[in-house]
Amino acid sequence: MFHINEADKGLGELTVSDDGMTVHIRLASKKITVLYAGLAEQAQADEAGWIQPSTDTVTYDDGYTEEVYGFDVPVPALDEPFDVAILGSKGNWYDHKVTVSSPKSE
């Protein structure tokens, strides 16, 4: 399982362009090394489709900063679950369902 970093209050940053939507998520560590938009079985056969991480710095409420991995994940539709496979640092793939909810105005 993976979680959005607590410094981000469980939120990612949604970008919408002519090419579609992506959400940038910053995770809690560097233990998840690759993401894939699809199933783990597909990911193992499609290395070109692997989503590589960026190294992001998060700052927690207490002022502590830490480097974690961030990923730009393509979003096929808002408010509908889609498949994302993750590759952990131990070399195992795992399937997950992810839902990106409609942005809320502040």
C-alpha positions as CSV (number, residue, x, y, z in Angstrom):
1,M,0.0,0.0,0.0
2,F,1.1,3.5,-0.6
3,H,0.1,6.9,0.9
4,I,0.4,10.5,0.0
5,N,2.9,12.2,2.2
6,E,1.4,13.6,5.4
7,A,3.1,16.9,4.7
8,D,0.7,17.2,1.8
9,K,-2.4,16.4,3.9
10,G,-3.3,13.5,1.6
11,L,-3.5,15.7,-1.5
12,G,-1.7,15.6,-4.8
13,E,-1.4,18.4,-7.4
14,L,-3.6,17.9,-10.4
15,T,-2.5,19.3,-13.8
16,V,-4.9,19.5,-16.7
17,S,-3.6,20.2,-20.2
18,D,-4.6,19.5,-23.8
19,D,-2.7,16.1,-23.4
20,G,-4.9,15.0,-20.5
21,M,-4.6,15.0,-16.7
22,T,-1.8,14.1,-14.3
23,V,-1.5,14.2,-10.6
24,H,1.8,14.7,-8.9
25,I,2.0,12.8,-5.6
26,R,4.7,12.8,-3.1
27,L,5.0,9.6,-1.1
28,A,6.2,9.0,2.5
29,S,9.6,7.6,1.6
30,K,11.8,6.3,-1.2
31,K,10.7,2.7,-0.7
32,I,8.4,2.7,-3.8
33,T,10.8,3.0,-6.7
34,V,8.5,2.9,-9.8
35,L,4.8,3.3,-10.6
36,Y,2.9,2.1,-13.6
37,A,-0.5,3.1,-15.0
38,G,-2.0,-0.3,-15.2
39,L,-1.6,-3.7,-13.7
40,A,1.5,-5.3,-12.2
41,E,1.5,-8.0,-14.8
42,Q,1.4,-5.4,-17.6
43,A,4.2,-3.4,-16.0
44,Q,6.6,-6.3,-15.9
45,A,6.3,-6.5,-19.7
46,D,6.3,-2.8,-20.4
47,E,9.4,-1.2,-18.8
48,A,9.1,1.8,-21.3
49,G,5.8,2.7,-19.5
50,W,7.3,2.8,-16.0
51,I,6.8,6.1,-14.2
52,Q,10.1,7.1,-12.7
53,P,10.3,9.2,-9.5
54,S,11.4,12.7,-8.9
55,T,13.2,13.4,-5.7
56,D,11.1,15.9,-3.8
57,T,11.6,17.7,-0.5
58,V,8.7,17.9,1.9
59,T,8.5,20.0,5.0
60,Y,6.4,18.8,7.9
61,D,4.4,20.9,10.4
62,D,7.3,20.8,12.9
63,G,9.7,22.2,10.4
64,Y,11.6,18.9,9.7
65,T,12.4,18.4,6.0
66,E,13.0,15.1,4.2
67,E,13.6,13.9,0.6
68,V,10.9,11.5,-0.7
69,Y,9.9,10.2,-4.1
70,G,7.3,12.0,-6.1
71,F,5.5,10.7,-9.2
72,D,3.5,12.2,-12.1
73,V,0.6,9.7,-12.6
74,P,-1.7,10.0,-15.6
75,V,-5.4,10.3,-14.6
76,P,-7.9,8.8,-17.0
77,A,-10.9,10.3,-15.3
78,L,-11.8,12.1,-12.1
79,D,-13.8,10.3,-9.4
80,E,-13.4,6.9,-11.1
81,P,-11.0,4.2,-9.8
82,F,-8.1,3.2,-12.1
83,D,-5.2,0.7,-11.8
84,V,-1.8,1.7,-10.6
85,A,1.0,-0.9,-10.0
86,I,3.9,-0.1,-7.7
87,L,7.4,-1.6,-7.6
88,G,8.8,-1.7,-4.1
89,S,12.4,-1.5,-3.1
90,K,12.5,-5.3,-2.5
91,G,11.6,-5.9,-6.2
92,N,8.0,-6.9,-5.9
93,W,5.1,-5.5,-7.9
94,Y,1.7,-4.8,-6.3
95,D,-1.6,-3.8,-7.8
96,H,-3.7,-0.9,-6.4
97,K,-6.8,1.0,-7.3
98,V,-6.5,4.8,-7.2
99,T,-9.2,7.5,-7.4
100,V,-8.4,11.1,-7.9
101,S,-11.3,13.2,-6.7
102,S,-12.6,16.4,-8.2
103,P,-10.7,19.4,-6.9
104,K,-12.4,21.3,-4.1
105,S,-12.4,25.1,-4.1
106,E,-11.0,26.7,-1.0
